[in-house]
Amino acid sequence: MNLSFIIFIIGLFGFIFNRNNIILLFISIEIILLGLTINILNTALINYDVDGLIYGIIIIIIAGAESAIGLSILVSYYRLRGHINIENN
């Protein structure tokens, strides 16, 4: 439980304090989802709940799709602007 909370806080701080680089924002979102998934899976294993395991798998699938779509948007942004910094529009 503590590990998932620490991972979630690290991802949240990364998302809040790194607002100028898109790659770091995507990595922070993935770390937040990883912390939530670990928490859901831990709770499901403690309570012997199969639904929690299914929710964990669904979150992992959604995180994979989100990262694939995010990276394709990032490549398009880089081709259009020539950089990936948000502040240098």
ZATI-801079 format. One record per residue (C-alpha): chain; residue number from 1; residue in three letters; x, y, z. Coordinates in steps of 0.001 Angstrom, whole numbers, plus 524288, in hexadecimal, padded with zeros to 5 digits. Example, Ala and Ser with C-alpha at 12.3 -4.5 7.8 and 13.67 -1.06 7.14 Angstrom:
% residues 2
SITE  mol  seq  type      X      Y      Z
SITE    A    1   ALA  8300C  7EE6C  81E78
SITE    A    2   SER  83566  7FBDC  81BE4
END
This chain:
% residues 89
SITE  mol  seq  type      X      Y      Z
SITE    A    1   MET  80000  80000  80000
SITE    A    2   ASN  80B04  80948  80339
SITE    A    3   LEU  8123A  80615  7F69A
SITE    A    4   SER  80683  8096B  7EE31
SITE    A    5   PHE  8046C  81621  7F5AB
SITE    A    6   ILE  812C1  81A06  7F400
SITE    A    7   ILE  8125A  816F5  7E56A
SITE    A    8   PHE  805C6  81EC1  7E3F2
SITE    A    9   ILE  80B92  82A90  7EB18
SITE    A   10   ILE  817FC  82A12  7E2D2
SITE    A   11   GLY  80FC7  82A1A  7D676
SITE    A   12   LEU  80733  8350C  7DB88
SITE    A   13   PHE  812E8  83D88  7DF01
SITE    A   14   GLY  818E1  83AAD  7D1B9
SITE    A   15   PHE  80C57  83EEA  7CB17
SITE    A   16   ILE  80B1F  84B5F  7D321
SITE    A   17   PHE  81940  85004  7D2C5
SITE    A   18   ASN  81D36  84C38  7C4D5
SITE    A   19   ARG  81435  85447  7BC7A
SITE    A   20   ASN  81DA0  8576E  7B16C
SITE    A   21   ASN  82091  84A02  7AB9F
SITE    A   22   ILE  81619  8416E  7A5A3
SITE    A   23   ILE  81DC3  834CC  7A73E
SITE    A   24   LEU  81F1F  836F7  7B5E2
SITE    A   25   LEU  81084  839A8  7B6CA
SITE    A   26   PHE  80D76  82CBA  7B005
SITE    A   27   ILE  816F5  82561  7B8C3
SITE    A   28   SER  810E3  82BBB  7C4D9
SITE    A   29   ILE  8033E  827BF  7C08A
SITE    A   30   GLU  807F5  819D4  7BE85
SITE    A   31   ILE  80E1A  819BA  7CC1A
SITE    A   32   ILE  8014E  81EA3  7D201
SITE    A   33   LEU  7F9D2  813C3  7CB22
SITE    A   34   LEU  803E9  809D4  7CFB7
SITE    A   35   GLY  8021C  80E16  7DDD9
SITE    A   36   LEU  7F358  80D10  7DCBC
SITE    A   37   THR  7F446  7FFBE  7D65D
SITE    A   38   ILE  7FD37  7FA76  7E0F7
SITE    A   39   ASN  7F3D7  7FF93  7EB50
SITE    A   40   ILE  7E802  7F958  7E4C3
SITE    A   41   LEU  7EF08  7EC59  7E2EF
SITE    A   42   ASN  7F3DE  7EC4F  7F0F0
SITE    A   43   THR  7E640  7EEF6  7F620
SITE    A   44   ALA  7E085  7E475  7ED58
SITE    A   45   LEU  7EA5C  7DA65  7F1EC
SITE    A   46   ILE  7E7EF  7DD88  80034
SITE    A   47   ASN  7D921  7DC62  7FEA6
SITE    A   48   TYR  7D986  7D0A6  7F541
SITE    A   49   ASP  7D21E  7D884  7EB1C
SITE    A   50   VAL  7D2E4  7D4A8  7DCD8
SITE    A   51   ASP  7CC67  7E146  7D839
SITE    A   52   GLY  7D7DE  7E93F  7DD3D
SITE    A   53   LEU  7E133  7E0FC  7D533
SITE    A   54   ILE  7D8F5  7E348  7C922
SITE    A   55   TYR  7D8E1  7F1EC  7CBD4
SITE    A   56   GLY  7E7A9  7F18D  7CD04
SITE    A   57   ILE  7E8E4  7EAF6  7BFC3
SITE    A   58   ILE  7DF9C  7F4EB  7B9BA
SITE    A   59   ILE  7E79A  8002E  7BF57
SITE    A   60   ILE  7F41B  7FA5A  7B9C5
SITE    A   61   ILE  7EDB2  7F8FF  7AC5B
SITE    A   62   ILE  7E8C8  80705  7ACB9
SITE    A   63   ALA  7F635  80BED  7B0F8
SITE    A   64   GLY  7FC83  804F4  7A575
SITE    A   65   ALA  7F2CC  80ADB  79BED
SITE    A   66   GLU  7F499  81845  7A20B
SITE    A   67   SER  8034E  817A0  7A0B8
SITE    A   68   ALA  8027A  81333  7927E
SITE    A   69   ILE  7F920  81E32  78EFB
SITE    A   70   GLY  80100  82805  796DE
SITE    A   71   LEU  80DB5  82458  79034
SITE    A   72   SER  8076A  82564  782BD
SITE    A   73   ILE  80283  832FE  78645
SITE    A   74   LEU  81025  8363C  78B37
SITE    A   75   VAL  81661  83201  77E5B
SITE    A   76   SER  80C92  83A44  776BD
SITE    A   77   TYR  80F31  845EE  77F9C
SITE    A   78   TYR  81DDE  84463  77DC6
SITE    A   79   ARG  81C78  843CB  76EFC
SITE    A   80   LEU  813F3  84FE4  76F0B
SITE    A   81   ARG  81BA4  85865  778A4
SITE    A   82   GLY  8295C  852AA  77882
SITE    A   83   HIS  82A0E  851A0  7876C
SITE    A   84   ILE  8225E  84B4D  79264
SITE    A   85   ASN  822A8  85623  79C8C
SITE    A   86   ILE  81554  85B89  79FCE
SITE    A   87   GLU  819DC  86916  7A3F3
SITE    A   88   ASN  82106  86C30  7972D
SITE    A   89   ASN  81525  86D6A  78E52
END
